[in-house]
C-alpha cells in the first residue's frame, strides 16, 4: 500500500511538473526568442504564405502552441512599417499552392500594391497554383505583387470557382434520424445540409451570386494589375490548366525560373551584403518610434464564433478562436473609458453565433458612440449573421469586396434520434411537468405541431429584432431591410451596393476612416486591445478548481499530439448553446 501511494505521488508530481513546467519553459523560451534583433542595413523581407493564416494575432500563448505564427493583420501592419524603413530593400513572397480565402487575399494584395509604390522590388514566387479553394483570388494576390515568377514545370490552374456542399438528408432518412429545424428565412441555409438532399432554389441562387461576385472581383483586380482587360485575362486563365511556360506566353506571369535566381536578383538590387529576413522576425524586431501616450485609436480584435461568457471553462489549447461576449464587451468598455482613445476600430472575423451574445456586444458599441467615440468596423474574411448584428450600429463599416457578410437571419432546432435509437434496440422514455413545450428539445421525438408553432413564434421574434437592429443602425426602412435580409449572404461588394457596408477596403482604410471621424492627425498611434483571455487567465482556466482533471488530461493529450482531445473540446464549446436556442450564424465554408 505504501509503495502504491508513493508511486501515485510520483506520477502526480511528474504530471504536474509536465503540465506546469513544460508550458512555462516554452513561454520563457518564446519570450526570449522574441527579443528584438537589429535589422541589417540591407534587408529583403520574405513572406511565406504557404502556411495557414489566422485573421488576427492570438495573445494567449497556450492557444498559439503549434498554431499559425502569422496573421493577416500582422502581415499588413508590418508591411506598412516596412514601406518607410530604409533598411528594407525588397520583398520576396512565396505563394500558396492551394487557395487562399478571398478576403484574406484582398487584404494582403492591397498591402502589396502599397509596398510597390515605394519603388522597392517585389517578386512573388510560385511552385504551382492548383484547383483547391479560391485559386482565382490566389492568382489575383500574385498579380498584386507585380513580378510573378513560376518554377519551371509548375502548373497554373486558376480556371474558375466552385463551392461544394454535403447534404445528409437521405442518410438521415435511411437511419431514422430526424433533423428538426426552423429557419428565418429561405436564404438562411446554414442547416440545409441536414434538411435537404440538394440545393433549394434560394440556396442555389445565393451561392451562384456569391461565387460570381468573388470571381468577378478577382478577375477585375488581377486584370488591372496585369494591364489586361478582364475578358482577356479570363479567357487566358480558363484555357488552363497551364504549365508555367504556357502561362508566360499568355502574359499571366513574368518569368519562369528557380527560387535561388529570384533571391539573387532581389539581393543584387538591394545592394552588397543584403540579408533575407522572415517577415515575422522583422515584425518582432521593428520598434515603433511613435509616442506611447497621447491621442490614440483603439484596435479591438475579435475572431471566431460568438458565444456568451468569458472563456472561463474553455480549453486554453484549442486552436479555433472564439469570441466571448463578456471579454469583447470589456475590451470595448476599456477603450471607451480610456481618455487617450478618440476612436475605435473593431476588427471582426466571425460567421456569427449566439443572438444574445451579439446583442450584448452591439450595446457596447452603442455605448462607445454615446461617449463620443466613433466605432469603425473592419470586416475580415466574414462578418456575417451575428457578426453583422455586432456591426450594424457602428459609425462606419469597411469590408473587402469578397468579405462574406449579411446573412441577416436566424435558425434553431434539434436532431431527433428516437427512431434511429429504436432500430438499435435503445428506447428513450421521458417524464415531466409543466407545459408541452418543456419536452420540445428532448433527444428522442421530433417537435409536435404545438411545439413547432411555439418555437416558430419565438424564432419570428428574434428575426424581427435582428432586422430592427439593422434598420436602426443603418438608418434604413424596415421594409428595405426585410427585402435584402431573409438570411442571405452577400459579398462586401454586393453589400456596399445594398447599403449594408459603407466602404470597400481593408484594415488601414478603417483606421483612416476612424482618424477622419475623430479629427486626428496622420501619425496617431494605434492602441491594440484584445477580446481574448490573457495568459494568466488562460493558465487559471487550465488549472482552476472546476474541471481540473478533465483539462489536465486534455492538456497532456495535446502535448503528446493526440488530436482527439482538441476535437472533443471544440464540440463541447459549441454545445454550450442551450438546446432550443437561436443561432444567428452563417456557413463558414467559403470558396
Secondary structure, DSSP 4 states (H G I P E B T S, - for coil): -HHHHHHHHHHHHHHHIIIIIHHHHHHHHHHHHTS--PPPSSEEEEEETTS--BSS----HHHHTTS-S-BHHHHHHHHHHHHT-TTEEEEEEE--SS---HHHHHHHHHHHHHHHTTT-EEEEEES-B-SSS-HHHHHHHHHHTSEEEE-TT-EE------------HHHHHHHT-EEEEEEESTT--TTHHHH-SS--HHHHHHHHHHHHHHHHHHHHHHHHHHTS-HHHHHHHHHT-SEEHHHHHHTTS-SEE--HHHHHHHHHHHH-TT-EEEEHHHHHHH----S-SSSSEEEEEEEESEEESS-STTS-TT-SS-EEEHHHHHHHHHHHHH-TTEEEEEEEEEE-EEEHHHHHHHHHHHHHHHHTT-EEEEEEEEEEETHHHHHHTTSSEEEE-TT-EEE---EEEEEEE-HHHHHHTT--------S-GGGGTT-SSS---HHHHHHHHHHHHHHHHHHHHHHHHHHT--HHHHHHH-TT-EEEHHHHHHHTS-SEE--HHHHHHHHHHHHT--TTPEEEEEESSPPHHHHHHHHHSSTTHHHHHHHHHHHHTT-HHHHHHHHHHHHTTSPTT--EEE------
